[in-house]
Amino acid sequence: MSDDLKNRGPQDRARVNTSEAWELKYWTKEFGVTEQQLKDAVKAVGPMVTDVRKKLGQ
């Protein structure tokens, strides 16, 4: 199954994927943080959106 480029959000909206450039761009915009801040948060708490959101103080 190929990626649907018309769907601008991640397929699994419960997880933050920092290995895909387009998802990294999506999540940095969603959280209003830099790429490095996002990567650091994911490294610290894992990929779950709820955990990352808490880590970033949102």
CYANA upper distance limits for C-alpha pairs under 8 A (distance plus 0.5 A):
  9 GLY  CA     13 ARG  CA      8.02
  9 GLY  CA     23 GLU  CA      8.11
  9 GLY  CA     26 TYR  CA      7.53
 10 PRO  CA     23 GLU  CA      6.83
 10 PRO  CA     26 TYR  CA      8.43
 13 ARG  CA     49 VAL  CA      8.03
 14 ALA  CA     48 MET  CA      6.30
 14 ALA  CA     49 VAL  CA      5.81
 14 ALA  CA     50 THR  CA      8.09
 15 ARG  CA     47 PRO  CA      5.58
 15 ARG  CA     48 MET  CA      5.01
 15 ARG  CA     49 VAL  CA      5.73
 16 VAL  CA     23 GLU  CA      8.18
 16 VAL  CA     24 LEU  CA      8.46
 16 VAL  CA     27 TRP  CA      7.53
 16 VAL  CA     42 VAL  CA      7.96
 16 VAL  CA     47 PRO  CA      5.38
 16 VAL  CA     48 MET  CA      6.71
 16 VAL  CA     49 VAL  CA      6.44
 17 ASN  CA     23 GLU  CA      6.68
 17 ASN  CA     24 LEU  CA      7.18
 17 ASN  CA     47 PRO  CA      7.28
 18 THR  CA     23 GLU  CA      7.06
 18 THR  CA     24 LEU  CA      5.51
 18 THR  CA     39 LYS  CA      7.13
 19 SER  CA     23 GLU  CA      8.26
 19 SER  CA     24 LEU  CA      7.67
 20 GLU  CA     24 LEU  CA      6.61
 21 ALA  CA     25 LYS  CA      6.71
 22 TRP  CA     26 TYR  CA      6.69
 23 GLU  CA     27 TRP  CA      6.61
 24 LEU  CA     28 THR  CA      6.60
 24 LEU  CA     35 GLU  CA      7.45
 25 LYS  CA     29 LYS  CA      6.75
 25 LYS  CA     35 GLU  CA      8.25
 26 TYR  CA     30 GLU  CA      6.59
 27 TRP  CA     31 PHE  CA      6.50
 27 TRP  CA     38 LEU  CA      8.31
 28 THR  CA     32 GLY  CA      6.03
 28 THR  CA     33 VAL  CA      5.63
 28 THR  CA     34 THR  CA      6.41
 28 THR  CA     35 GLU  CA      6.56
 28 THR  CA     38 LEU  CA      7.11
 29 LYS  CA     33 VAL  CA      7.37
 31 PHE  CA     53 ARG  CA      8.05
 31 PHE  CA     58 GLN  CA      8.49
 33 VAL  CA     37 GLN  CA      6.60
 33 VAL  CA     38 LEU  CA      6.98
 34 THR  CA     38 LEU  CA      6.79
 35 GLU  CA     39 LYS  CA      6.62
 36 GLN  CA     40 ASP  CA      6.51
 37 GLN  CA     41 ALA  CA      6.68
 38 LEU  CA     42 VAL  CA      6.72
 38 LEU  CA     52 VAL  CA      8.46
 39 LYS  CA     43 LYS  CA      6.56
 40 ASP  CA     44 ALA  CA      6.64
 41 ALA  CA     45 VAL  CA      6.65
 41 ALA  CA     46 GLY  CA      8.06
 41 ALA  CA     52 VAL  CA      6.38
 41 ALA  CA     55 LYS  CA      6.70
 41 ALA  CA     56 LEU  CA      7.40
 42 VAL  CA     46 GLY  CA      5.20
 42 VAL  CA     47 PRO  CA      5.82
 42 VAL  CA     52 VAL  CA      6.64
 43 LYS  CA     47 PRO  CA      8.37
 45 VAL  CA     51 ASP  CA      6.69
 45 VAL  CA     52 VAL  CA      6.96
 45 VAL  CA     55 LYS  CA      7.81
 46 GLY  CA     51 ASP  CA      7.73
 46 GLY  CA     52 VAL  CA      7.76
 47 PRO  CA     51 ASP  CA      8.03
 47 PRO  CA     52 VAL  CA      7.40
 48 MET  CA     52 VAL  CA      6.76
 49 VAL  CA     53 ARG  CA      6.42
 50 THR  CA     54 LYS  CA      6.78
 51 ASP  CA     55 LYS  CA      6.68
 52 VAL  CA     56 LEU  CA      6.64
 53 ARG  CA     57 GLY  CA      6.77
 53 ARG  CA     58 GLN  CA      5.74
 54 LYS  CA     58 GLN  CA      6.19
